[in-house]
Amino acid sequence: MNVLVIGNGGREHAIAWKLLQSPRVNKVFCVPGNGGTATLPNCFNLAMSVTDFEGIARFAQVQGCPFVVVGPEMPLAMGISDYLQERGVPVFGPSQAGAQIEASKAWAKTLMVEAGIPTATSVTFGRQESQAAKEYVQRIGAPIVVKADGLAAGKGVTVAQTIEEAYAAIDEIASGRFQDAGETLVVEEFLTGQEVSVLALCDGKTVVPLLPAQDHKPIGEGDTGANTGGMGVYAPTPVLSEAGMTQVQKDILEPTLAALQERGIDYRGILYAGLMVTKSGEIKVLEFNCRFGDPETQAVLPLLQTPLDTLLQACIDQTLAEQPPLDWHPGAAVCVVMASGGYPGDYEKGKGITGLTEAQETGAIVFHAGTQLKQEQLLTSGGRVLGVTAVADSFPAAIADAYGAVNKIDFEKAYFRSDIGYRIR
């Protein structure tokens, strides 16, 4: 079979890489893909936009793709799944209605509160209600969390340590920087503890979690500085025990699926719960996402032994409950993100990348995020450039192997955190 993957990041490179490990998958086509997918055997980039729904549907029909995998949240929020399904193209990824769980933080909060799902308390304000939002912050105090309601490429959330920082975040959203994503804003209770990502497969009737992972979002060492799309991740995180995962299934994933069903939403795709495990052991939802996490996917999929195409097809066919338990490699996976200097602010592109062959010779897997292949030369083209993943028998070994590979790679002004996995070292 030939599978079509939508997206151009490290997540999509990891999905394509994993799909090609299945004996049933002959080719993977990526729209538009990146420098890594361009050099992956039996993987081919297509020069189309992720919003070219007509072109994507036509290509999938001509190629006879059994399904399309949608990586990023933006085309899901725009309704790509609805468009493809209306034209007879099966797709792994929720409908536009289902994608609201990520596309609107206020909508997701309402769903959680109505379903009794444990989450932080919050209040929603319109863009013109910034003064009311500030008065609420003044009343509650800091630290406090301010979020743009819609999709903001992972940059619309501010964890304000002071009231002044919260005011600045409210002003930034009200200024229109996040465009439609900032039409409303959510001011939320600050929770302390450790964050955990649980990506779960969902076929509209059954929900099955993958291994829990722990992302490092801040740009600086020790989880300091501005939030990013993610600077590294490891899996399976010991923060969530087997009992904790059972609780997540019972108290969060299943009630969320039931709440979606009650709204008439047939949710087939990834249901991604961003969780906070508090110091008292409570597990609360920080947010939901409607797609594979990035960089969580780059650590979770290398540990998965069950063929990915089988699982995605089961979600589309609503036969997930009939599948055997997921099969996992023992040990641990660690992914270290290499970014362009200046990220998540302004950064330069077009820097030549060297040392990739040497890094891969160590046994690491190098997933490309912001790269392009130009005249046989791999160049930087984004803020997060590479995700270097190592799988080993233990976390210390995986961490050492990942950084051993990272140190083989170079591009001008390359930046990476040297403490990924510091909580388990």
GIURUR-V628185 format. One record per residue. N is the residue number from 0. RES is the residue in three letters. SS is DSSP state (helix for helix, strand for strand, loop for the rest). OMEGA is omega in degrees with one decimal (none if undefined). NEAR is the number of other C-alpha atoms within 8 Angstrom. Layout:
N&RES&SS&OMEGA&NEAR / N&RES&SS&OMEGA&NEAR
//
This chain:
0&MET&loop&174.2&8 / 1&ASN&strand&-176.5&12 / 2&VAL&strand&178.6&13 / 3&LEU&strand&180.0&13 / 4&VAL&strand&-179.2&15 / 5&ILE&strand&176.8&15 / 6&GLY&strand&-176.0&13 / 7&ASN&loop&-175.7&14 / 8&GLY&loop&177.2&11 / 9&GLY&helix&177.0&15 / 10&ARG&helix&-178.1&15 / 11&GLU&helix&175.0&14 / 12&HIS&helix&-179.9&16 / 13&ALA&helix&179.2&12 / 14&ILE&helix&179.4&11 / 15&ALA&helix&179.4&13 / 16&TRP&helix&-178.4&9 / 17&LYS&helix&178.9&12 / 18&LEU&helix&-176.9&12 / 19&LEU&loop&174.6&12 / 20&GLN&loop&179.9&8 / 21&SER&loop&178.4&10 / 22&PRO&loop&-179.5&6 / 23&ARG&loop&-176.7&5 / 24&VAL&loop&179.9&13 / 25&ASN&loop&-177.2&9 / 26&LYS&strand&170.9&11 / 27&VAL&strand&175.0&15 / 28&PHE&strand&-178.3&12 / 29&CYS&strand&177.0&17 / 30&VAL&strand&-7.2&15 / 31&PRO&strand&-177.3&13 / 32&GLY&loop&179.5&17 / 33&ASN&loop&-178.2&16 / 34&GLY&helix&178.8&12 / 35&GLY&helix&178.4&13 / 36&THR&helix&178.3&14 / 37&ALA&helix&-177.4&11 / 38&THR&loop&177.9&7 / 39&LEU&loop&-178.4&9 / 40&PRO&loop&178.7&4 / 41&ASN&loop&176.3&8 / 42&CYS&strand&-172.7&13 / 43&PHE&strand&178.1&12 / 44&ASN&strand&176.2&12 / 45&LEU&strand&-176.3&9 / 46&ALA&loop&176.4&6 / 47&MET&loop&176.4&9 / 48&SER&loop&176.8&7 / 49&VAL&loop&178.0&10 / 50&THR&loop&176.5&6 / 51&ASP&loop&-174.6&8 / 52&PHE&helix&-178.6&10 / 53&GLU&helix&179.9&6 / 54&GLY&helix&178.9&8 / 55&ILE&helix&179.6&9 / 56&ALA&helix&-178.2&11 / 57&ARG&helix&-179.7&8 / 58&PHE&helix&-179.8&8 / 59&ALA&helix&178.9&13 / 60&GLN&helix&-179.0&9 / 61&VAL&helix&-178.7&7 / 62&GLN&helix&-177.5&7 / 63&GLY&loop&-179.2&7 / 64&CYS&loop&178.6&13 / 65&PRO&loop&174.6&9 / 66&PHE&loop&175.6&12 / 67&VAL&strand&176.9&14 / 68&VAL&strand&-179.8&11 / 69&VAL&strand&-178.4&13 / 70&GLY&loop&-172.5&11 / 71&PRO&loop&-179.8&10 / 72&GLU&helix&-172.8&12 / 73&MET&helix&178.1&7 / 74&PRO&helix&175.9&11 / 75&LEU&helix&178.6&15 / 76&ALA&helix&178.9&13 / 77&MET&helix&175.8&7 / 78&GLY&loop&-178.9&10 / 79&ILE&helix&-179.0&13 / 80&SER&helix&178.6&13 / 81&ASP&helix&-178.3&9 / 82&TYR&helix&-177.6&9 / 83&LEU&helix&-178.1&13 / 84&GLN&helix&177.0&10 / 85&GLU&helix&-179.5&7 / 86&ARG&loop&173.8&7 / 87&GLY&loop&179.6&6 / 88&VAL&loop&177.6&14 / 89&PRO&loop&-175.7&10 / 90&VAL&strand&172.0&12 / 91&PHE&strand&-177.4&15 / 92&GLY&loop&-174.1&14 / 93&PRO&loop&175.8&15 / 94&SER&loop&177.2&16 / 95&GLN&helix&178.2&13 / 96&ALA&helix&179.2&8 / 97&GLY&helix&-178.3&12 / 98&ALA&helix&175.6&14 / 99&GLN&helix&-178.0&12 / 100&ILE&helix&172.3&12 / 101&GLU&helix&-173.4&14 / 102&ALA&helix&177.8&11 / 103&SER&loop&179.5&11 / 104&LYS&helix&178.6&14 / 105&ALA&helix&178.0&10 / 106&TRP&helix&-179.5&9 / 107&ALA&helix&178.6&13 / 108&LYS&helix&179.0&9 / 109&THR&helix&178.8&8 / 110&LEU&helix&-177.8&10 / 111&MET&helix&-178.7&12 / 112&VAL&helix&-178.9&10 / 113&GLU&helix&-178.9&7 / 114&ALA&helix&-179.8&9 / 115&GLY&loop&179.8&6 / 116&ILE&loop&-176.8&13 / 117&PRO&loop&-179.2&11 / 118&THR&strand&178.3&9 / 119&ALA&loop&174.9&11 / 120&THR&loop&-176.4&6 / 121&SER&strand&173.9&9 / 122&VAL&strand&-179.2&7 / 123&THR&strand&179.6&9 / 124&PHE&strand&172.6&12 / 125&GLY&strand&-179.1&9 / 126&ARG&helix&-178.8&11 / 127&GLN&helix&-178.3&6 / 128&GLU&helix&-176.1&8 / 129&SER&helix&179.1&12 / 130&GLN&helix&177.0&7 / 131&ALA&helix&178.1&8 / 132&ALA&helix&178.9&11 / 133&LYS&helix&178.0&11 / 134&GLU&helix&177.1&8 / 135&TYR&helix&177.5&8 / 136&VAL&helix&-179.9&13 / 137&GLN&helix&-178.5&8 / 138&ARG&helix&-176.5&6 / 139&ILE&helix&-178.3&6 / 140&GLY&loop&-179.4&9 / 141&ALA&loop&1.1&10 / 142&PRO&loop&-177.7&10 / 143&ILE&strand&-174.9&15 / 144&VAL&strand&178.2&13 / 145&VAL&strand&-175.8&15 / 146&LYS&strand&165.1&11 / 147&ALA&strand&-171.2&17 / 148&ASP&loop&-172.8&14 / 149&GLY&loop&-176.9&13 / 150&LEU&loop&-178.5&12 / 151&ALA&loop&176.9&9 / 152&ALA&loop&176.9&6 / 153&GLY&loop&-174.8&9 / 154&LYS&loop&-176.9&8 / 155&GLY&loop&-177.8&11 / 156&VAL&strand&176.6&10 / 157&THR&strand&172.2&10 / 158&VAL&strand&-173.2&10 / 159&ALA&strand&179.4&13 / 160&GLN&loop&179.2&9 / 161&THR&loop&177.2&10 / 162&ILE&helix&179.5&12 / 163&GLU&helix&177.7&6 / 164&GLU&helix&178.2&9 / 165&ALA&helix&177.0&18 / 166&TYR&helix&-179.2&9 / 167&ALA&helix&179.2&8 / 168&ALA&helix&177.5&11 / 169&ILE&helix&179.4&13 / 170&ASP&helix&179.9&9 / 171&GLU&helix&178.7&9 / 172&ILE&helix&-179.6&14 / 173&ALA&helix&-178.7&12 / 174&SER&loop&-178.5&6 / 175&GLY&loop&-178.7&10 / 176&ARG&loop&-177.8&8 / 177&PHE&loop&176.6&10 / 178&GLN&helix&-175.8&7 / 179&ASP&helix&-179.3&7 / 180&ALA&helix&-177.5&11 / 181&GLY&helix&177.7&15 / 182&GLU&loop&172.2&13 / 183&THR&strand&177.8&12 / 184&LEU&strand&-179.2&16 / 185&VAL&strand&174.3&14 / 186&VAL&strand&-166.1&14 / 187&GLU&strand&174.1&12 / 188&GLU&strand&176.2&9 / 189&PHE&loop&178.6&9 / 190&LEU&loop&177.1&7 / 191&THR&loop&-178.3&8 / 192&GLY&strand&179.0&8 / 193&GLN&strand&179.6&8 / 194&GLU&strand&178.1&10 / 195&VAL&strand&176.0&15 / 196&SER&strand&174.0&13 / 197&VAL&strand&175.5&13 / 198&LEU&strand&-177.6&14 / 199&ALA&strand&173.4&12 / 200&LEU&strand&-178.5&14 / 201&CYS&strand&178.3&15 / 202&ASP&strand&-179.2&17 / 203&GLY&loop&179.5&13 / 204&LYS&loop&-175.0&7 / 205&THR&loop&176.9&10 / 206&VAL&strand&-175.2&13 / 207&VAL&strand&-178.1&8 / 208&PRO&strand&169.7&9 / 209&LEU&loop&-179.7&9 / 210&LEU&loop&178.0&9 / 211&PRO&loop&-178.7&12 / 212&ALA&strand&177.4&15 / 213&GLN&strand&-177.8&13 / 214&ASP&strand&174.3&14 / 215&HIS&loop&-173.7&10 / 216&LYS&loop&-177.0&11 / 217&PRO&strand&-176.6&13 / 218&ILE&strand&-170.7&14 / 219&GLY&strand&177.8&9 / 220&GLU&loop&-179.8&9 / 221&GLY&loop&180.0&6 / 222&ASP&loop&177.4&9 / 223&THR&strand&176.1&8 / 224&GLY&strand&-174.0&7 / 225&ALA&strand&174.8&8 / 226&ASN&strand&178.0&13 / 227&THR&loop&172.9&11 / 228&GLY&loop&-178.7&10 / 229&GLY&loop&-176.9&14 / 230&MET&loop&178.4&19 / 231&GLY&strand&-174.3&15 / 232&VAL&strand&173.1&17 / 233&TYR&strand&-179.0&16 / 234&ALA&strand&-7.0&13 / 235&PRO&loop&-178.7&11 / 236&THR&loop&177.4&10 / 237&PRO&loop&-179.9&5 / 238&VAL&loop&177.3&7 / 239&LEU&loop&177.3&11 / 240&SER&loop&176.1&7 / 241&GLU&helix&177.1&6 / 242&ALA&helix&178.0&7 / 243&GLY&helix&178.1&8 / 244&MET&helix&176.0&9 / 245&THR&helix&178.1&8 / 246&GLN&helix&178.1&9 / 247&VAL&helix&178.7&10 / 248&GLN&helix&-172.8&10 / 249&LYS&helix&-171.8&9 / 250&ASP&helix&-174.3&10 / 251&ILE&helix&-172.8&12 / 252&LEU&helix&-177.5&11 / 253&GLU&helix&175.6&10 / 254&PRO&helix&178.0&11 / 255&THR&helix&177.2&12 / 256&LEU&helix&179.0&13 / 257&ALA&helix&179.3&8 / 258&ALA&helix&176.5&10 / 259&LEU&helix&178.7&12 / 260&GLN&helix&179.5&11 / 261&GLU&helix&178.0&7 / 262&ARG&loop&178.8&6 / 263&GLY&loop&-178.1&6 / 264&ILE&loop&177.6&11 / 265&ASP&loop&-169.7&11 / 266&TYR&loop&178.5&14 / 267&ARG&strand&-177.3&14 / 268&GLY&strand&177.0&15 / 269&ILE&strand&169.8&13 / 270&LEU&strand&-171.3&12 / 271&TYR&strand&179.6&14 / 272&ALA&strand&171.2&14 / 273&GLY&strand&-169.3&13 / 274&LEU&strand&169.4&13 / 275&MET&strand&172.7&15 / 276&VAL&strand&-174.2&15 / 277&THR&strand&-179.1&12 / 278&LYS&loop&178.6&7 / 279&SER&loop&178.3&4 / 280&GLY&loop&176.1&6 / 281&GLU&loop&177.0&8 / 282&ILE&strand&-178.5&10 / 283&LYS&strand&-180.0&12 / 284&VAL&strand&172.3&14 / 285&LEU&strand&-179.2&10 / 286&GLU&strand&170.3&10 / 287&PHE&strand&171.2&12 / 288&ASN&strand&-172.3&14 / 289&CYS&loop&-174.4&15 / 290&ARG&loop&174.2&13 / 291&PHE&loop&178.3&13 / 292&GLY&loop&177.4&10 / 293&ASP&loop&24.6&10 / 294&PRO&loop&-177.2&16 / 295&GLU&helix&-178.8&14 / 296&THR&helix&-177.1&12 / 297&GLN&helix&174.6&15 / 298&ALA&helix&-175.7&16 / 299&VAL&helix&-175.4&14 / 300&LEU&helix&176.7&10 / 301&PRO&helix&178.3&10 / 302&LEU&helix&-176.4&12 / 303&LEU&strand&176.6&12 / 304&GLN&loop&176.3&9 / 305&THR&loop&-179.9&9 / 306&PRO&loop&-176.2&11 / 307&LEU&helix&-178.5&10 / 308&ASP&helix&178.1&9 / 309&THR&helix&-177.9&8 / 310&LEU&helix&-179.9&11 / 311&LEU&helix&178.3&10 / 312&GLN&helix&178.7&10 / 313&ALA&helix&177.2&12 / 314&CYS&helix&-180.0&16 / 315&ILE&helix&-177.4&13 / 316&ASP&helix&-176.8&8 / 317&GLN&loop&178.1&11 / 318&THR&loop&-176.5&10 / 319&LEU&helix&-179.3&14 / 320&ALA&helix&-178.6&6 / 321&GLU&helix&-177.7&5 / 322&GLN&loop&174.7&7 / 323&PRO&loop&177.9&4 / 324&PRO&loop&-179.9&4 / 325&LEU&loop&-179.1&7 / 326&ASP&loop&-175.6&7 / 327&TRP&strand&169.3&8 / 328&HIS&loop&173.8&7 / 329&PRO&loop&176.4&6 / 330&GLY&loop&-170.8&9 / 331&ALA&strand&175.7&14 / 332&ALA&strand&178.6&17 / 333&VAL&strand&178.0&17 / 334&CYS&strand&176.8&15 / 335&VAL&strand&-179.4&16 / 336&VAL&strand&172.5&14 / 337&MET&strand&-173.6&14 / 338&ALA&strand&174.2&13 / 339&SER&strand&177.7&16 / 340&GLY&loop&-178.5&10 / 341&GLY&loop&177.6&7 / 342&TYR&loop&10.0&10 / 343&PRO&loop&173.4&10 / 344&GLY&loop&-179.1&5 / 345&ASP&loop&178.5&6 / 346&TYR&loop&179.6&10 / 347&GLU&loop&178.2&7 / 348&LYS&loop&174.0&9 / 349&GLY&loop&179.1&7 / 350&LYS&loop&179.4&10 / 351&GLY&strand&-178.1&10 / 352&ILE&loop&178.7&12 / 353&THR&strand&173.8&7 / 354&GLY&loop&-177.3&9 / 355&LEU&helix&179.4&10 / 356&THR&helix&179.6&6 / 357&GLU&helix&178.9&10 / 358&ALA&helix&-179.0&16 / 359&GLN&helix&176.8&11 / 360&GLU&helix&176.6&7 / 361&THR&loop&-176.6&9 / 362&GLY&loop&178.4&7 / 363&ALA&loop&175.1&14 / 364&ILE&strand&-179.5&8 / 365&VAL&strand&177.4&11 / 366&PHE&strand&-179.0&13 / 367&HIS&strand&177.7&15 / 368&ALA&loop&179.2&16 / 369&GLY&loop&177.4&15 / 370&THR&strand&171.5&15 / 371&GLN&strand&177.2&11 / 372&LEU&strand&-177.7&11 / 373&LYS&strand&-178.6&7 / 374&GLN&loop&176.9&4 / 375&GLU&loop&178.7&5 / 376&GLN&strand&176.8&8 / 377&LEU&strand&-177.1&11 / 378&LEU&strand&174.9&14 / 379&THR&strand&-179.9&14 / 380&SER&loop&-178.0&11 / 381&GLY&loop&179.0&10 / 382&GLY&loop&172.5&11 / 383&ARG&strand&-170.0&12 / 384&VAL&strand&-175.4&15 / 385&LEU&strand&169.9&14 / 386&GLY&strand&-174.8&16 / 387&VAL&strand&-173.1&15 / 388&THR&strand&174.2&15 / 389&ALA&strand&176.3&14 / 390&VAL&strand&-178.6&13 / 391&ALA&strand&-178.0&11 / 392&ASP&loop&-177.2&9 / 393&SER&loop&177.6&8 / 394&PHE&helix&178.5&13 / 395&PRO&helix&179.6&7 / 396&ALA&helix&-179.9&9 / 397&ALA&helix&177.9&15 / 398&ILE&helix&-179.7&12 / 399&ALA&helix&-179.1&8 / 400&ASP&helix&179.7&13 / 401&ALA&helix&-179.4&15 / 402&TYR&helix&174.4&10 / 403&GLY&helix&178.2&10 / 404&ALA&helix&178.7&14 / 405&VAL&helix&-177.2&11 / 406&ASN&loop&174.9&8 / 407&LYS&loop&-172.6&10 / 408&ILE&loop&179.3&12 / 409&ASP&strand&164.0&9 / 410&PHE&loop&-173.4&9 / 411&GLU&loop&178.6&6 / 412&LYS&loop&177.4&6 / 413&ALA&strand&179.0&10 / 414&TYR&strand&172.2&8 / 415&PHE&loop&174.0&9 / 416&ARG&loop&-178.5&12 / 417&SER&loop&-173.1&6 / 418&ASP&loop&179.0&7 / 419&ILE&loop&-176.1&12 / 420&GLY&loop&-173.9&10 / 421&TYR&helix&-178.3&7 / 422&ARG&helix&-177.4&4 / 423&ILE&helix&-179.4&5 / 424&ARG&loop&none&6
//
